[in-house]
């Protein structure tokens, strides 16, 4: 399924702060920790816990969030389907990056081993 310009715009303008509590709830409900969630976010973006909190407090959009991020060199290894979209086929960078994060959070919640999630190829 291809993303639409409207979908891409919605992804870019959504705030990280609005989605973050859902990430926390999702992983904790499945027995994982906020610390593990932060480890996954840090691996993908380079943001430590303090920086994540600052970005939440600033209510940055995902577009700004990923502009400030230093994406992990192995991020391209994140593949598969998330929310009905095949990550490898998403053309808009911000939408692809949001889906990378969604996929990592999903894998964490599903109990995948951390070394697999972090694509230490």
C-alpha positions as CSV (number, residue, x, y, z in Angstrom):
1,X,0.0,0.0,0.0
2,X,1.4,3.4,-1.0
3,X,1.2,6.3,1.3
4,X,-0.8,9.4,0.2
5,X,0.4,13.0,0.5
6,X,-2.2,13.5,3.2
7,X,-0.9,10.5,5.2
8,X,2.7,11.7,4.9
9,X,1.6,15.2,6.0
10,X,-0.2,13.8,9.0
11,X,2.9,11.8,10.0
12,X,5.2,14.8,9.6
13,X,3.0,17.1,11.7
14,X,2.1,14.6,14.5
15,X,4.0,15.4,17.7
16,X,6.3,12.8,19.2
17,X,4.9,13.8,22.6
18,X,1.4,12.7,21.5
19,X,2.6,9.2,20.5
20,X,5.2,8.5,23.1
21,X,2.8,7.6,26.0
22,X,1.2,5.0,23.6
23,X,4.7,3.5,23.0
24,X,5.2,3.3,26.8
25,X,1.8,1.7,27.4
26,X,2.3,-0.8,24.6
27,X,5.6,-2.1,25.7
28,X,4.8,-2.1,29.5
29,X,1.5,-4.0,28.9
30,X,3.6,-6.7,27.3
31,X,6.1,-6.9,30.1
32,X,8.9,-4.7,28.6
33,X,10.3,-1.6,30.3
34,X,10.5,2.1,29.6
35,X,14.3,1.7,29.9
36,X,14.2,-0.8,27.0
37,X,12.0,1.5,25.0
38,X,14.5,4.3,25.5
39,X,17.3,1.9,24.4
40,X,15.4,1.3,21.1
41,X,14.7,5.0,20.6
42,X,18.4,5.8,21.3
43,X,19.6,3.2,18.9
44,X,17.5,4.5,16.1
45,X,17.9,8.3,16.7
46,X,20.9,8.8,18.9
47,X,18.8,10.6,21.6
48,X,19.5,9.7,25.2
49,X,16.8,9.8,27.9
50,X,17.3,13.5,28.7
51,X,17.1,14.5,25.1
52,X,13.9,12.4,24.6
53,X,12.3,14.2,27.5
54,X,13.4,17.6,26.1
55,X,11.8,16.7,22.7
56,X,8.6,15.6,24.5
57,X,8.5,18.9,26.6
58,X,9.1,20.9,23.4
59,X,6.2,19.0,21.7
60,X,8.3,18.7,18.5
61,X,6.7,17.2,15.4
62,X,8.0,14.0,14.0
63,X,9.5,16.0,11.1
64,X,11.5,18.0,13.6
65,X,12.2,14.9,15.7
66,X,13.8,13.1,12.8
67,X,15.6,16.3,11.5
68,X,17.4,16.4,14.9
69,X,18.1,12.7,15.0
70,X,21.2,11.0,13.7
71,X,19.7,7.8,12.2
72,X,21.5,4.6,13.0
73,X,23.5,3.4,9.9
74,X,21.6,0.0,10.2
75,X,18.2,1.6,10.2
76,X,17.7,0.5,6.6
77,X,17.7,-3.1,7.8
78,X,14.3,-2.5,9.5
79,X,11.9,-4.2,7.1
80,X,8.4,-5.6,7.1
81,X,4.8,-4.4,7.4
82,X,3.6,-2.0,10.0
83,X,0.1,-0.5,10.0
84,X,-0.5,-2.0,6.6
85,X,2.5,-0.4,5.0
86,X,5.6,-2.2,3.8
87,X,8.5,-0.1,5.2
88,X,10.8,-0.8,2.3
89,X,8.3,0.7,-0.1
90,X,7.6,4.0,1.7
91,X,9.1,6.8,-0.3
92,X,8.7,9.8,2.0
93,X,11.6,10.0,4.4
94,X,9.7,11.2,7.5
95,X,7.0,8.6,7.1
96,X,9.6,5.9,6.6
97,X,11.4,7.0,9.8
98,X,8.2,7.1,11.9
99,X,7.4,3.6,10.6
100,X,10.9,2.5,11.5
101,X,10.2,3.6,15.1
102,X,6.8,2.0,15.1
103,X,8.3,-1.3,13.9
104,X,11.0,-1.3,16.6
105,X,8.4,-0.6,19.3
106,X,6.2,-3.3,17.9
107,X,9.1,-5.8,18.0
108,X,9.9,-4.8,21.6
109,X,6.3,-5.3,22.6
110,X,6.2,-8.7,20.9
111,X,9.1,-9.9,23.0
112,X,11.8,-10.0,20.4
113,X,15.3,-10.2,21.7
114,X,17.0,-6.8,22.0
115,X,20.0,-7.8,19.8
116,X,17.6,-8.7,17.0
117,X,15.6,-5.5,17.4
118,X,18.8,-3.4,17.3
119,X,19.9,-5.0,14.0
120,X,23.5,-5.5,15.1
121,X,24.1,-7.1,11.7
